[in-house]
């Protein structure tokens, strides 16, 4: 009877050691998974941006300079997200509403090359919604003289 108890106790100790080892391995795997999850969450949720998310643009000409400054600033701070012209143009398009959104639809429908050219897209946007940089610094008299009014 004593021999049976000793064998049973020995079997229990061996089983306990095996379970302790397995538990230790599982805890290590859990630690690695928690670290990996934290790394992935940092990638999905980047740190807060010092530049606020730009407001939408509905085609109101007086708001165009502000819209361009906001979007340019946001893209500069988040340059890793806007790695090419197509991404920049897509971002601008996502912020268009109303008349400005209606303006861009034909470019999308015909898969225009300006959808992959940020500067060309900006120039079209400026031309359509009345922002001419050349006229900004000139006085009215100079404009009349230049256009023969």
C-alpha positions in Angstrom: 0.0 0.0 0.0 2.8 2.4 0.8 4.5 1.5 -2.4 1.3 2.4 -4.3 1.1 5.7 -2.6 4.8 6.5 -3.4 4.2 5.7 -7.0 1.0 7.8 -7.1 2.8 10.7 -5.4 5.7 10.4 -7.9 3.2 10.4 -10.8 1.5 13.5 -9.4 4.9 15.3 -9.0 5.9 14.4 -12.6 2.5 15.6 -13.9 2.8 18.8 -11.8 6.2 19.5 -13.2 5.0 19.0 -16.8 2.0 21.3 -16.2 4.2 23.9 -14.6 6.5 23.8 -17.6 3.5 24.0 -20.0 2.1 26.9 -18.0 5.4 28.8 -18.2 5.6 28.3 -22.0 2.0 29.6 -22.4 2.7 32.6 -20.3 5.7 33.4 -22.5 3.6 33.1 -25.6 1.0 35.3 -24.0 3.6 38.0 -23.2 4.9 37.9 -26.9 1.3 38.2 -28.2 0.6 41.2 -25.9 3.8 42.9 -27.2 2.9 42.2 -30.8 -0.7 43.5 -30.3 0.7 46.7 -28.8 3.0 47.1 -31.8 0.1 46.6 -34.2 -2.1 49.0 -32.4 0.6 51.7 -32.6 0.7 51.2 -36.4 -3.1 51.3 -36.7 -3.6 54.2 -34.3 -0.8 56.6 -35.0 0.0 59.2 -32.4 -2.1 62.3 -32.3 -1.4 64.8 -35.0 -0.3 68.3 -34.1 -2.2 69.6 -37.2 -6.0 69.3 -37.1 -7.8 67.3 -39.8 -8.7 69.6 -42.7 -12.3 70.9 -43.1 -14.2 70.0 -46.2 -14.3 72.2 -49.3 -17.7 72.9 -51.0 -16.5 75.1 -53.8 -16.7 78.5 -52.1 -13.8 80.4 -53.7 -13.0 82.5 -50.6 -12.3 79.2 -48.7 -10.0 77.7 -51.3 -6.7 79.2 -50.0 -7.5 78.1 -46.5 -8.5 74.6 -47.7 -5.2 74.2 -49.6 -3.1 75.4 -46.6 -5.0 73.0 -44.3 -4.6 70.0 -46.6 -1.0 70.7 -47.4 -0.1 71.1 -43.7 -1.9 67.9 -42.8 -0.2 66.0 -45.6 3.3 67.4 -44.6 2.9 66.3 -41.0 1.6 62.9 -42.1 4.0 62.4 -45.1 4.3 58.7 -44.6 0.6 58.3 -45.4 0.8 60.5 -48.5 3.7 58.9 -50.3 2.7 59.7 -53.9 0.6 62.2 -55.9 -2.3 59.8 -56.3 -2.7 59.4 -52.5 -2.6 63.2 -52.1 -5.2 63.8 -54.8 -7.4 61.0 -53.4 -7.2 62.7 -50.0 -8.3 66.1 -51.5 -11.1 64.4 -53.3 -12.3 62.8 -50.1 -12.7 66.3 -48.6 -14.8 67.8 -51.5 -18.5 68.4 -51.1 -21.2 70.2 -52.9 -20.2 72.0 -56.1 -16.5 71.0 -55.7 -17.5 67.3 -55.5 -19.7 67.7 -58.6 -16.7 69.3 -60.3 -14.4 66.4 -59.7 -16.8 63.6 -60.8 -16.1 63.9 -64.6 -12.3 63.6 -63.9 -13.0 60.4 -62.0 -15.4 59.0 -64.6 -12.8 59.5 -67.4 -9.9 58.4 -65.2 -8.1 61.7 -65.9 -4.3 61.8 -65.6 -4.6 64.7 -63.2 -5.8 62.2 -60.6 -2.2 61.0 -60.4 -0.6 64.5 -60.6 -1.1 66.5 -57.4 0.2 69.8 -58.8 -2.0 69.5 -61.9 -5.0 68.7 -59.8 -4.3 71.8 -57.6 -4.0 74.0 -60.6 -7.3 72.7 -62.0 -9.0 73.3 -58.6 -7.6 76.8 -58.4 -8.6 77.6 -62.0 -12.1 76.3 -61.5 -12.8 78.0 -58.2 -11.2 81.3 -58.9 -7.8 81.5 -57.2 -5.3 83.1 -59.5 -2.0 83.5 -57.7 -0.6 86.0 -60.2 -3.5 88.4 -59.5 -3.1 88.1 -55.7 -0.1 90.5 -55.5 -1.2 93.0 -58.2 -3.2 96.2 -57.7 -6.4 96.9 -59.7 -4.7 99.4 -62.0 -2.1 96.8 -63.0 -4.8 94.3 -63.8 -6.7 96.8 -66.0 -3.5 97.7 -67.8 -2.5 94.1 -68.3 -6.0 93.1 -69.7 -6.6 96.3 -71.5 -9.7 97.4 -69.6 
